[in-house]
Amino acid sequence: MAILAARVGTGAPGRRVRCGILIENEAGAAALEAAGWREAWRAPRMIRGAPLHWHADHIWGQFNHAMG
């Protein structure tokens, strides 16, 4: 949240800042909503092969250019 706040605070007025998270990251979605962020778009999660044991809340950098 601190990185997102810094990105918003240092940009030009009216500049769009977006953050992408996986839909399974319910805690992340709740935190963003509580901070005033809103959903703007969705993209499909691409999966190939057998499901892996993973934690959606541990994945970062897909949409935020590795900023966190």
Backbone torsions as a table, in degrees:
resi	resn	phi	psi	omega
1	MET	NA	-35.3	179.5
2	ALA	-65.3	-38.8	178.6
3	ILE	-66.0	-43.0	178.3
4	LEU	-63.5	-42.4	178.6
5	ALA	-61.8	-39.2	178.3
6	ALA	-66.3	-40.4	178.6
7	ARG	-63.0	-42.3	178.9
8	VAL	-66.6	-42.8	-175.7
9	GLY	-71.1	-23.7	-176.2
10	THR	-101.3	-4.2	-178.3
11	GLY	-85.8	169.3	176.4
12	ALA	-67.4	148.8	178.4
13	PRO	-56.4	135.2	179.9
14	GLY	82.7	-3.3	-179.8
15	ARG	-70.6	134.9	-179.1
16	ARG	-82.1	131.4	174.3
17	VAL	-121.5	128.6	179.8
18	ARG	-122.4	154.6	177.5
19	CYS	-134.2	131.4	179.2
20	GLY	-111.5	134.3	175.2
21	ILE	-134.3	160.8	175.9
22	LEU	-75.1	146.7	-177.0
23	ILE	-62.2	-27.5	178.7
24	GLU	-71.2	-14.7	-178.3
25	ASN	-82.4	74.7	-177.1
26	GLU	-65.3	-36.7	179.1
27	ALA	-65.6	-41.1	177.7
28	GLY	-64.3	-42.3	178.7
29	ALA	-63.1	-41.0	179.1
30	ALA	-65.1	-40.7	179.3
31	ALA	-65.1	-42.6	179.0
32	LEU	-65.2	-42.1	179.0
33	GLU	-63.8	-41.3	178.9
34	ALA	-63.8	-28.0	179.9
35	ALA	-87.6	2.1	176.9
36	GLY	97.0	2.9	177.7
37	TRP	-77.1	154.6	178.1
38	ARG	-133.8	153.9	179.4
39	GLU	-71.1	132.8	-178.9
40	ALA	-113.0	-33.6	-178.6
41	TRP	-163.2	166.4	176.9
42	ARG	-132.4	153.1	175.1
43	ALA	-130.8	149.9	-179.7
44	PRO	-71.7	145.0	174.2
45	ARG	-85.7	121.4	-178.5
46	MET	-90.4	125.0	179.8
47	ILE	-131.7	132.1	178.2
48	ARG	-127.1	129.2	177.9
49	GLY	91.4	-167.4	-178.1
50	ALA	-68.3	146.4	178.4
51	PRO	-59.5	142.5	178.4
52	LEU	-100.6	154.8	173.0
53	HIS	-83.7	111.4	-176.8
54	TRP	-147.4	168.4	179.8
55	HIS	-120.3	111.9	-177.9
56	ALA	-57.9	-31.9	-178.3
57	ASP	-76.0	-4.2	177.6
58	HIS	-98.5	-4.6	-177.3
59	ILE	-93.6	131.5	179.5
60	TRP	-145.3	168.1	172.5
61	GLY	87.8	-5.4	-179.4
62	GLN	-66.7	-40.9	-175.2
63	PHE	-115.2	-15.7	-172.8
64	ASN	-101.9	20.5	176.1
65	HIS	56.0	40.9	177.2
66	ALA	60.3	36.1	178.9
67	MET	-97.9	48.5	177.3
68	GLY	151.9	NA	NA
